[in-house]
Amino acid sequence: SSDLIKNQLATLLTLYLRRRPAECQMLFNEAIDLAKRDPSIPRTDLADAMTSLAGMLGEEGKLSEAGQILQEALSVGRTEDPGGSWEIGPLYQLSILHGRQQDLVGAAEYARQRYENLLRHMGADHAYTAISQVMWARGLSETGNVDEAIRQLDAAMPIIRKAYQPLNANL
């Protein structure tokens, strides 16, 4: 559908090429507006487009607007697929956003939710789950829960070491 094409083009231009932000924002907004009007478009696709737009706005420092869009994205997507793997994106963006706002407790909470979603959908032995667990552990550490952070890191690091070669940024 045309909203998916617009969303994919805007994603390509912003997230991968880091080019033409005004056009990207316009494409995201057009895709979102179309998806909001057309109930045949999956709500999770709408949530994905909203998440991408919010990430772009967050990078521009428009934190309040990005946060509102991310909350709406979660609400919209959950009407169709509560707890689905599509939530990984908005939860990640919310964690980053709250960190930028110095809300470390909120950042850690969204990181935990993302980790638990990945755990359900990808399993405990998947590298993405372990990387998400490390992100949550960082949040735990920054909010003073160092013992739990160390437990989470101890569980995640063997999986990450197995998945990535030395000097890999994820390691």
NUPA-28442 format. One line per field, with one value per atom (N, C-alpha, C): residue in one letter; x, y, z; residue number from 1; chain. Coordinates in steps of 0.02 Angstrom, whole numbers, plus 50000, padded with zeros to 5 digits. Layout:
type <- [A,...]
px <- [X,...]
py <- [Y,...]
pz <- [Z,...]
seq <- [NUM,...]
mol <- [A,...]
//
This chain:
type <- [S,S,S,S,S,S,D,D,D,L,L,L,I,I,I,K,K,K,N,N,N,Q,Q,Q,L,L,L,A,A,A,T,T,T,L,L,L,L,L,L,T,T,T,L,L,L,Y,Y,Y,L,L,L,R,R,R,R,R,R,R,R,R,P,P,P,A,A,A,E,E,E,C,C,C,Q,Q,Q,M,M,M,L,L,L,F,F,F,N,N,N,E,E,E,A,A,A,I,I,I,D,D,D,L,L,L,A,A,A,K,K,K,R,R,R,D,D,D,P,P,P,S,S,S,I,I,I,P,P,P,R,R,R,T,T,T,D,D,D,L,L,L,A,A,A,D,D,D,A,A,A,M,M,M,T,T,T,S,S,S,L,L,L,A,A,A,G,G,G,M,M,M,L,L,L,G,G,G,E,E,E,E,E,E,G,G,G,K,K,K,L,L,L,S,S,S,E,E,E,A,A,A,G,G,G,Q,Q,Q,I,I,I,L,L,L,Q,Q,Q,E,E,E,A,A,A,L,L,L,S,S,S,V,V,V,G,G,G,R,R,R,T,T,T,E,E,E,D,D,D,P,P,P,G,G,G,G,G,G,S,S,S,W,W,W,E,E,E,I,I,I,G,G,G,P,P,P,L,L,L,Y,Y,Y,Q,Q,Q,L,L,L,S,S,S,I,I,I,L,L,L,H,H,H,G,G,G,R,R,R,Q,Q,Q,Q,Q,Q,D,D,D,L,L,L,V,V,V,G,G,G,A,A,A,A,A,A,E,E,E,Y,Y,Y,A,A,A,R,R,R,Q,Q,Q,R,R,R,Y,Y,Y,E,E,E,N,N,N,L,L,L,L,L,L,R,R,R,H,H,H,M,M,M,G,G,G,A,A,A,D,D,D,H,H,H,A,A,A,Y,Y,Y,T,T,T,A,A,A,I,I,I,S,S,S,Q,Q,Q,V,V,V,M,M,M,W,W,W,A,A,A,R,R,R,G,G,G,L,L,L,S,S,S,E,E,E,T,T,T,G,G,G,N,N,N,V,V,V,D,D,D,E,E,E,A,A,A,I,I,I,R,R,R,Q,Q,Q,L,L,L,D,D,D,A,A,A,A,A,A,M,M,M,P,P,P,I,I,I,I,I,I,R,R,R,K,K,K,A,A,A,Y,Y,Y,Q,Q,Q,P,P,P,L,L,L,N,N,N,A,A,A,N,N,N,L,L,L]
px <- [50042,50000,50044,50014,50054,50082,50045,50072,50135,50136,50194,50254,50241,50294,50321,50277,50300,50340,50315,50350,50419,50423,50488,50535,50510,50553,50578,50533,50554,50604,50593,50641,50708,50709,50772,50808,50772,50803,50828,50791,50813,50859,50837,50873,50937,50935,50993,51039,51010,51051,51062,51020,51025,51023,50978,50972,50900,50892,50829,50776,50791,50745,50676,50671,50606,50561,50589,50551,50532,50577,50564,50506,50508,50455,50388,50388,50327,50302,50347,50326,50299,50333,50308,50238,50230,50165,50111,50127,50078,50060,50110,50096,50054,50069,50031,49960,49952,49884,49843,49873,49838,49818,49865,49851,49797,49796,49744,49674,49671,49607,49586,49633,49618,49625,49569,49572,49598,49605,49632,49708,49739,49811,49823,49865,49877,49899,49871,49887,49960,49989,50060,50103,50082,50118,50114,50055,50047,50093,50095,50138,50212,50232,50301,50319,50273,50286,50290,50246,50246,50311,50335,50397,50456,50458,50512,50511,50451,50444,50467,50445,50464,50539,50571,50644,50678,50652,50680,50671,50612,50598,50642,50652,50695,50766,50790,50857,50862,50806,50805,50795,50789,50779,50708,50661,50590,50564,50588,50577,50505,50471,50402,50357,50366,50326,50340,50404,50423,50391,50393,50364,50289,50253,50181,50167,50206,50195,50210,50263,50280,50225,50198,50144,50083,50068,50012,50027,50089,50107,50095,50115,50103,50029,49991,49919,49886,49903,49874,49893,49956,49979,49950,49942,49916,49843,49807,49737,49734,49787,49790,49831,49887,49934,49969,49931,49962,50020,50077,50135,50173,50155,50187,50259,50296,50366,50374,50322,50324,50339,50323,50333,50407,50451,50523,50547,50525,50546,50524,50459,50437,50467,50474,50503,50576,50613,50682,50684,50643,50643,50622,50574,50553,50609,50646,50703,50755,50772,50821,50794,50732,50701,50703,50684,50684,50755,50803,50872,50894,50875,50892,50860,50803,50768,50792,50843,50870,50821,50772,50726,50754,50803,50838,50793,50748,50702,50656,50629,50586,50625,50686,50727,50739,50755,50767,50704,50647,50583,50566,50575,50562,50613,50675,50726,50707,50680,50658,50601,50553,50496,50519,50567,50594,50629,50670,50704,50653,50601,50552,50514,50502,50471,50516,50579,50627,50634,50634,50639,50580,50520,50461,50464,50487,50483,50546,50604,50665,50700,50683,50713,50774,50791,50845,50914,50922,50988,51002,50958,50968,51010,51055,51100,51062,51009,50971,50940,50916,50889,50943,51002,51057,51079,51082,51101,51049,50986,50933,50939,50959,50970,51026,51078,51133,51108,51066,51039,50999,50959,50920,50967,51020,51068,51101,51115,51143,51095,51031,50980,50975,50979,50978,51036,51095,51155,51148,51124,51117,51065,51019,50968,50984,51046,51069,51059,51032,51020,51078,51137,51198,51200,51177,51178,51137,51077,51034,51066,51096,51130,51185,51224,51277,51248,51193,51161,51139,51110,51088,51147,51200,51260,51291,51295,51323,51284,51219,51178,51186,51193,51194,51261,51316,51381,51403,51390,51410,51375,51313,51275,51304,51320,51348,51418,51458,51526,51523,51473,51466,51443,51403,51374,51419,51463,51502,51577,51613,51686,51717,51779,51812,51815,51811,51811,51745,51695,51630,51599,51567,51538,51485,51449,51399,51430,51491,51525,51551]
py <- [49941,50000,50062,50118,50179,50203,50190,50211,50172,50107,50066,50090,50106,50131,50197,50243,50307,50296,50251,50237,50208,50161,50130,50180,50223,50274,50323,50346,50393,50360,50297,50261,50256,50239,50234,50301,50355,50421,50445,50433,50460,50414,50354,50310,50282,50268,50237,50287,50335,50382,50448,50463,50527,50587,50584,50637,50663,50724,50755,50749,50775,50766,50797,50854,50885,50840,50812,50766,50703,50678,50618,50630,50686,50702,50707,50737,50742,50672,50628,50561,50522,50527,50494,50520,50585,50614,50593,50590,50567,50494,50452,50381,50373,50411,50407,50430,50487,50513,50463,50434,50385,50324,50299,50240,50254,50314,50332,50333,50351,50353,50286,50242,50178,50120,50095,50041,49974,49969,49906,49902,49958,49959,49935,49885,49858,49913,49912,49961,49957,49897,49890,49925,49927,49965,50040,50062,50132,50147,50103,50113,50115,50073,50074,50141,50167,50231,50287,50284,50334,50330,50270,50261,50290,50279,50307,50383,50411,50484,50510,50478,50499,50496,50443,50438,50496,50515,50571,50636,50646,50706,50708,50651,50648,50668,50646,50666,50741,50772,50845,50883,50847,50879,50895,50871,50883,50825,50825,50768,50760,50814,50810,50783,50809,50787,50713,50695,50625,50579,50599,50558,50547,50600,50594,50546,50551,50507,50435,50423,50355,50325,50364,50338,50321,50364,50350,50288,50280,50221,50157,50157,50098,50085,50138,50131,50103,50131,50110,50038,50021,49954,49901,49919,49871,49855,49897,49880,49819,49808,49752,49694,49708,49656,49674,49670,49687,49640,49669,49629,49600,49620,49593,49618,49585,49604,49674,49700,49768,49819,49803,49849,49863,49821,49828,49898,49922,49988,50045,50051,50107,50103,50043,50037,50059,50043,50065,50141,50170,50242,50277,50249,50279,50276,50222,50217,50270,50278,50328,50398,50411,50476,50494,50447,50461,50471,50436,50448,50518,50541,50610,50662,50645,50691,50683,50643,50630,50594,50560,50518,50447,50434,50369,50312,50324,50272,50252,50302,50289,50254,50276,50244,50171,50157,50088,50045,50075,50038,50019,50066,50049,49999,50004,49955,49885,49882,49817,49789,49831,49807,49782,49816,49795,49728,49721,49658,49601,49612,49560,49542,49591,49577,49534,49552,49512,49442,49437,49372,49327,49355,49317,49297,49342,49331,49299,49310,49284,49233,49232,49184,49212,49178,49200,49194,49149,49138,49179,49224,49265,49326,49343,49400,49466,49477,49539,49544,49487,49486,49504,49475,49489,49562,49590,49660,49704,49687,49724,49717,49658,49646,49691,49701,49745,49817,49837,49905,49915,49865,49868,49870,49829,49827,49896,49929,49997,50042,50037,50077,50060,49996,49975,50005,50002,50029,50105,50140,50213,50234,50190,50207,50177,50152,50129,50056,50018,49947,49906,49917,49889,49812,49784,49711,49677,49703,49674,49686,49743,49757,49706,49690,49641,49572,49553,49489,49486,49541,49542,49539,49575,49573,49504,49472,49405,49356,49365,49320,49336,49399,49420,49410,49422,49424,49359,49300,49239,49233,49254,49251,49300,49360,49411,49390,49363,49341,49285,49243,49188,49214,49267,49293,49341,49376,49428,49416,49433,49427,49483,49472,49525,49590,49645,49713,49734,49690,49709,49759,49810,49862,49835,49784,49755,49720,49694,49660,49712]
pz <- [50000,50000,50000,49983,49977,50044,50100,50164,50182,50165,50178,50136,50074,50030,50056,50077,50104,50168,50211,50273,50259,50212,50196,50165,50121,50091,50143,50186,50239,50286,50302,50344,50311,50248,50211,50211,50195,50191,50259,50312,50377,50414,50427,50472,50441,50377,50346,50311,50278,50239,50275,50326,50362,50315,50268,50218,50216,50194,50177,50232,50291,50348,50337,50303,50293,50250,50197,50154,50192,50233,50272,50320,50354,50401,50364,50305,50266,50246,50225,50205,50265,50323,50383,50400,50399,50416,50367,50302,50253,50264,50278,50291,50353,50405,50468,50457,50423,50411,50370,50319,50279,50321,50360,50401,50454,50479,50528,50496,50432,50396,50368,50356,50322,50372,50397,50447,50420,50353,50326,50335,50350,50362,50433,50442,50509,50558,50617,50669,50689,50684,50701,50649,50585,50534,50550,50571,50591,50650,50699,50758,50737,50689,50666,50633,50592,50560,50612,50661,50714,50754,50766,50803,50765,50700,50660,50660,50653,50656,50724,50776,50844,50854,50828,50834,50799,50742,50705,50744,50772,50811,50874,50904,50963,50946,50889,50866,50856,50838,50827,50892,50948,51013,51030,50990,51003,51047,51109,51153,51175,51191,51213,51157,51097,51040,51024,51027,51014,51066,51129,51182,51173,51153,51142,51084,51032,50974,50993,51032,51052,51097,51141,51183,51141,51092,51047,51005,50983,50943,50983,51047,51089,51097,51108,51117,51055,50997,50934,50918,50922,50905,50951,51015,51063,51053,51015,50999,50954,50916,50869,50895,50927,50947,51013,51069,51133,51149,51167,51185,51125,51065,51005,50998,50955,50946,50915,50884,50857,50912,50976,51031,51046,51019,51033,51012,50955,50930,50975,50988,51031,51102,51129,51196,51196,51144,51138,51135,51090,51082,51147,51184,51247,51299,51299,51345,51330,51267,51246,51263,51247,51259,51334,51376,51448,51474,51446,51464,51446,51387,51366,51411,51440,51485,51557,51568,51634,51680,51651,51689,51687,51729,51726,51749,51795,51817,51759,51724,51666,51611,51598,51547,51564,51626,51647,51641,51658,51654,51582,51535,51465,51438,51462,51442,51468,51528,51556,51514,51498,51457,51390,51360,51295,51302,51354,51367,51375,51414,51426,51361,51318,51254,51211,51207,51168,51197,51262,51295,51274,51273,51252,51178,51136,51064,51034,51063,51033,51078,51141,51187,51224,51277,51321,51289,51241,51211,51148,51131,51071,51087,51043,51054,51063,51025,51032,51102,51127,51195,51245,51237,51283,51280,51220,51213,51248,51240,51274,51350,51372,51443,51470,51430,51450,51455,51408,51410,51475,51492,51554,51614,51612,51667,51677,51623,51628,51665,51646,51680,51754,51769,51840,51878,51848,51879,51891,51840,51845,51895,51912,51962,52031,52038,52103,52119,52073,52085,52056,52083,52055,52059,52115,52122,52068,52056,52003,51934,51925,51861,51848,51898,51890,51875,51907,51892,51819,51795,51725,51677,51693,51650,51650,51708,51711,51668,51665,51623,51549,51532,51461,51428,51463,51430,51397,51425,51389,51321,51317,51254,51204,51227,51183,51159,51204,51185,51133,51138,51089,51021,51022,50960,50922,50957,50925,50934,50882,50883,50924,50949,50986,50944,50978,50951,50918,50916,50890,50938,50912,50955,51002,50983,51026,51086,51077,51132,51181]
seq <- [1,1,1,2,2,2,3,3,3,4,4,4,5,5,5,6,6,6,7,7,7,8,8,8,9,9,9,10,10,10,11,11,11,12,12,12,13,13,13,14,14,14,15,15,15,16,16,16,17,17,17,18,18,18,19,19,19,20,20,20,21,21,21,22,22,22,23,23,23,24,24,24,25,25,25,26,26,26,27,27,27,28,28,28,29,29,29,30,30,30,31,31,31,32,32,32,33,33,33,34,34,34,35,35,35,36,36,36,37,37,37,38,38,38,39,39,39,40,40,40,41,41,41,42,42,42,43,43,43,44,44,44,45,45,45,46,46,46,47,47,47,48,48,48,49,49,49,50,50,50,51,51,51,52,52,52,53,53,53,54,54,54,55,55,55,56,56,56,57,57,57,58,58,58,59,59,59,60,60,60,61,61,61,62,62,62,63,63,63,64,64,64,65,65,65,66,66,66,67,67,67,68,68,68,69,69,69,70,70,70,71,71,71,72,72,72,73,73,73,74,74,74,75,75,75,76,76,76,77,77,77,78,78,78,79,79,79,80,80,80,81,81,81,82,82,82,83,83,83,84,84,84,85,85,85,86,86,86,87,87,87,88,88,88,89,89,89,90,90,90,91,91,91,92,92,92,93,93,93,94,94,94,95,95,95,96,96,96,97,97,97,98,98,98,99,99,99,100,100,100,101,101,101,102,102,102,103,103,103,104,104,104,105,105,105,106,106,106,107,107,107,108,108,108,109,109,109,110,110,110,111,111,111,112,112,112,113,113,113,114,114,114,115,115,115,116,116,116,117,117,117,118,118,118,119,119,119,120,120,120,121,121,121,122,122,122,123,123,123,124,124,124,125,125,125,126,126,126,127,127,127,128,128,128,129,129,129,130,130,130,131,131,131,132,132,132,133,133,133,134,134,134,135,135,135,136,136,136,137,137,137,138,138,138,139,139,139,140,140,140,141,141,141,142,142,142,143,143,143,144,144,144,145,145,145,146,146,146,147,147,147,148,148,148,149,149,149,150,150,150,151,151,151,152,152,152,153,153,153,154,154,154,155,155,155,156,156,156,157,157,157,158,158,158,159,159,159,160,160,160,161,161,161,162,162,162,163,163,163,164,164,164,165,165,165,166,166,166,167,167,167,168,168,168,169,169,169,170,170,170,171,171,171]
mol <- [A,A,A,A,A,A,A,A,A,A,A,A,A,A,A,A,A,A,A,A,A,A,A,A,A,A,A,A,A,A,A,A,A,A,A,A,A,A,A,A,A,A,A,A,A,A,A,A,A,A,A,A,A,A,A,A,A,A,A,A,A,A,A,A,A,A,A,A,A,A,A,A,A,A,A,A,A,A,A,A,A,A,A,A,A,A,A,A,A,A,A,A,A,A,A,A,A,A,A,A,A,A,A,A,A,A,A,A,A,A,A,A,A,A,A,A,A,A,A,A,A,A,A,A,A,A,A,A,A,A,A,A,A,A,A,A,A,A,A,A,A,A,A,A,A,A,A,A,A,A,A,A,A,A,A,A,A,A,A,A,A,A,A,A,A,A,A,A,A,A,A,A,A,A,A,A,A,A,A,A,A,A,A,A,A,A,A,A,A,A,A,A,A,A,A,A,A,A,A,A,A,A,A,A,A,A,A,A,A,A,A,A,A,A,A,A,A,A,A,A,A,A,A,A,A,A,A,A,A,A,A,A,A,A,A,A,A,A,A,A,A,A,A,A,A,A,A,A,A,A,A,A,A,A,A,A,A,A,A,A,A,A,A,A,A,A,A,A,A,A,A,A,A,A,A,A,A,A,A,A,A,A,A,A,A,A,A,A,A,A,A,A,A,A,A,A,A,A,A,A,A,A,A,A,A,A,A,A,A,A,A,A,A,A,A,A,A,A,A,A,A,A,A,A,A,A,A,A,A,A,A,A,A,A,A,A,A,A,A,A,A,A,A,A,A,A,A,A,A,A,A,A,A,A,A,A,A,A,A,A,A,A,A,A,A,A,A,A,A,A,A,A,A,A,A,A,A,A,A,A,A,A,A,A,A,A,A,A,A,A,A,A,A,A,A,A,A,A,A,A,A,A,A,A,A,A,A,A,A,A,A,A,A,A,A,A,A,A,A,A,A,A,A,A,A,A,A,A,A,A,A,A,A,A,A,A,A,A,A,A,A,A,A,A,A,A,A,A,A,A,A,A,A,A,A,A,A,A,A,A,A,A,A,A,A,A,A,A,A,A,A,A,A,A,A,A,A,A,A,A,A,A,A,A,A,A,A,A,A,A,A,A,A,A,A,A,A,A,A,A,A,A,A,A,A,A,A,A,A,A,A,A,A]
//
